[in-house]
Amino acid sequence: MARHEGKTEARKSQQAGDRATQASRGSDRGLASSVGEMTPEDISGHRLILGDCREAMAAMPENSIDAIVCDPPYGMSAEPDAAEVLSHWLAGDDYHHGGGGFMGKKWDSFVPGPSVWREAARVLKPGGWCIAFSSTRTSDLLGIAMRLAKLERRDTCSWIYYSGFPKSLALDKAIDSKHGAEREVIGTGGHCGVFAHSGGGTLQDFKGYTATISAPATEDARRFAGYGTALKPSHEPALIFRKPLIGTYAENALQWGTGGLNIDRARFAYGDQAWPGPQEIGDPDRFRGTDGGAFVAALDKHEPRAGHNLGRWPANIYATPKASTAERNAGCEQLTAITGAEATNRTEGSAGFENPRAGAGRTADQVANFHPTLKPQAVLRYFVRLVTPPAIPGKPPPVILDPFAGSGSLACAAAAERVASISIEIDPDYYRIARARIEHATRQGDLFAM
Ligand SMILES: C[S@@+](CC[C@H](N)C(=O)[O-])C[C@H]1O[C@@H](n2cnc3c(N)ncnc32)[C@H](O)[C@@H]1O
């Protein structure tokens, strides 16, 4: 990551200081020795481990985790050779892509393979849920890796955020460039051509970015005017897997506590915008006289209509915007901040920096939480509510695992929902941010509005 030397040094010395503080706090040495060199910390019921998740999970007991909710690397590198990937995975090997990943991040080079998910499946209790965010482009590979680890695909939930920026190439411009033809600039716009494709959304404030509008210079380009190469990203799928049950649902629940989704705890309140569908409360008679009439007749046998006033049944879509700056940076006030240019790996003033495609926060003066792929609290809390099994007297409280913690968003969500968690992160910079955010979240309790 190309960042200013001074700040990098400041951060390194802060990390050294952080580790000293951690040692003086006397973090849980029992677990520390069980994960080798890794140094877990306990933050009010939320364990944070710096290290590789496969190694950290290998040191955890079998069937000890109630649920996994995570956001693994999406693998936004160049298109892989799927046959080669599968031949490695089927032979029991790892596949190394070597690509740059999202915003050039090496850790995002490729989706975690079956060997990682085998460890996840081993530590998960039978019937435990494993929800993994993914990209619309690589979710097939992630799903296969999880299936090869003998996890069962149960559903997919779309996190809908609407506001993605289309990474689209204007085909007419590319053709003119190929022909070496110079285009005449015919105007400037507050938004660029690719964004004009995005379909009636609210125009974003691009903070000084002015796109030029140019006319096709060649006959070839004219034919392709208006053609782009990508849609506007508006949702991300979260793959919903489960470790196979042992016996029936009832038997599994009685033995392990797991297997069910907490429907009533996760219902959508009427009017909640997380449900982007029609908001009117359904007329119970709306199916009469239609093919749904039999359905209503069946419902009529069950008096009263149980659950109707509790809210909508939790759906496999959840709409919420990306994390706000306030949510992103809560608790990070004491950390060494970097600039938006550093965070997006751009040189200030360069063409790449000026382009809104550089990424969110590029023009910020100070970015304390510079993790590029933060997940919002609202959807994480929804998943925590769904997958947490009931506490059983005499047994340890339920615990949720996040093997790819990043800046600790899942643990913050678990703290807000009063559920214990374990988070693993391999990058010391992100680990430090995660620790600050989790400490803050545990102090706040129900911090984040949903
Ligand atoms: C998509 S990000 C997670 C972001 C997180 N959901 C948040 O809101 O901050 C994935 C994270 O996994 C970490 N990671 C990648 N490979 C890992 C591994 N083998 N073990 C532990 N962490 C890993 C990366 O450093 C990165 O921070």
The ligand as an ORCA input file, in Angstrom:
! r2SCAN-3c Opt
* xyz 0 1
  C     -13.808     -8.600      2.840
  S     -12.740     -8.250      4.125
  C     -13.775     -8.248      5.563
  C     -14.301     -6.892      5.907
  C     -15.186     -6.876      7.126
  N     -16.457     -7.517      6.852
  C     -15.442     -5.464      7.624
  O     -16.612     -5.041      7.643
  O     -14.483     -4.783      7.977
  C     -11.846     -9.739      4.254
  C     -10.751     -9.704      5.289
  O     -10.186    -11.008      5.384
  C      -8.820    -10.878      5.718
  N      -8.186    -12.158      5.372
  C      -7.855    -12.614      4.141
  N      -7.322    -13.851      4.224
  C      -7.336    -14.185      5.539
  C      -6.932    -15.350      6.272
  N      -6.404    -16.408      5.645
  N      -7.095    -15.344      7.604
  C      -7.635    -14.281      8.247
  N      -8.027    -13.156      7.615
  C      -7.883    -13.108      6.277
  C      -8.355     -9.683      4.910
  O      -7.201     -9.105      5.458
  C      -9.588     -8.776      4.964
  O      -9.468     -7.815      5.976
*
